[in-house]
């Protein structure tokens, strides 16, 4: 699934292991349906998996507790995709 762009896997430096961020897994234990689209958008923007994870875990606003991953879980996919496009390097 990682190779197919259906999951984000972040390689642990110096190993062959990958970490799979929790934000991409739904309450049913399956990948969130939007992950493939997020990965494709990030790749098109030149954003690697580690940076994508950092974006999804970053707080929204200066004093906010919400993260972009919260918007993803709540179904605000277009907002998350727009944020990824805005982070284009």
C-alpha positions as CSV (number, residue, x, y, z in Angstrom):
1,X,0.0,0.0,0.0
2,X,2.9,2.3,0.7
3,X,4.4,1.7,-2.7
4,X,1.1,2.2,-4.4
5,X,0.6,5.6,-2.7
6,X,-2.3,4.4,-0.6
7,X,-0.4,4.8,2.8
8,X,2.3,7.1,4.0
9,X,5.3,5.3,5.3
10,X,8.3,7.2,6.8
11,X,11.5,5.3,6.7
12,X,13.4,5.1,9.9
13,X,17.0,6.4,9.2
14,X,19.6,3.6,9.2
15,X,17.0,0.8,9.0
16,X,14.7,-0.9,6.5
17,X,11.7,-0.2,8.8
18,X,8.9,2.3,8.2
19,X,6.6,4.2,10.6
20,X,3.0,4.7,9.6
21,X,1.4,7.9,11.0
22,X,-1.8,7.4,12.9
23,X,-3.6,10.3,11.2
24,X,-4.1,8.2,8.0
25,X,-5.9,5.3,9.8
26,X,-9.6,5.6,10.4
27,X,-11.5,4.3,13.5
28,X,-12.3,1.1,11.6
29,X,-8.5,0.4,11.3
30,X,-8.5,1.0,7.5
31,X,-6.7,3.8,5.7
32,X,-8.7,7.0,5.4
33,X,-10.2,7.1,1.9
34,X,-8.5,10.4,1.1
35,X,-4.9,9.2,1.8
36,X,-4.2,8.2,-1.8
37,X,-5.3,11.6,-3.0
38,X,-3.2,13.4,-0.4
39,X,-0.1,11.4,-1.3
40,X,-0.6,12.1,-5.0
41,X,-1.1,15.8,-4.3
42,X,2.0,15.9,-2.1
43,X,4.1,14.1,-4.7
44,X,3.0,16.5,-7.3
45,X,4.0,19.4,-5.1
46,X,7.4,17.9,-4.4
47,X,6.6,17.1,-0.8
48,X,8.0,13.9,0.6
49,X,6.3,11.6,3.2
50,X,8.1,13.1,6.2
51,X,7.1,16.6,5.2
52,X,3.6,15.5,4.6
53,X,3.4,14.0,8.0
54,X,4.8,17.2,9.5
55,X,2.1,19.2,7.7
56,X,-0.7,17.0,8.9
57,X,0.6,17.2,12.5
58,X,1.2,20.9,12.5
59,X,-1.1,23.1,14.5
60,X,-3.6,25.4,12.8
61,X,-3.2,28.9,13.9
62,X,-0.8,30.4,16.5
63,X,-2.5,29.2,19.6
64,X,-4.7,26.5,18.2
65,X,-4.8,22.9,19.3
66,X,-6.4,21.7,16.0
67,X,-4.2,20.1,13.4
68,X,-4.6,19.5,9.7
69,X,-5.1,15.8,10.5
70,X,-8.2,16.8,12.5
71,X,-9.6,18.4,9.4
72,X,-8.9,15.3,7.4
73,X,-10.7,13.1,10.0
74,X,-13.7,15.4,9.9
75,X,-14.0,15.2,6.2
76,X,-12.5,18.5,5.1
77,X,-10.5,16.9,2.4
78,X,-10.4,20.0,0.1
79,X,-9.0,22.2,2.9
80,X,-6.3,19.7,3.6
81,X,-5.5,19.4,-0.2
82,X,-5.3,23.2,-0.5
83,X,-2.9,23.3,2.5
84,X,-0.7,20.8,0.8
85,X,-0.7,22.8,-2.4
86,X,0.1,25.9,-0.5
87,X,3.1,24.2,1.1
88,X,4.6,23.5,-2.3
89,X,8.4,23.9,-2.1
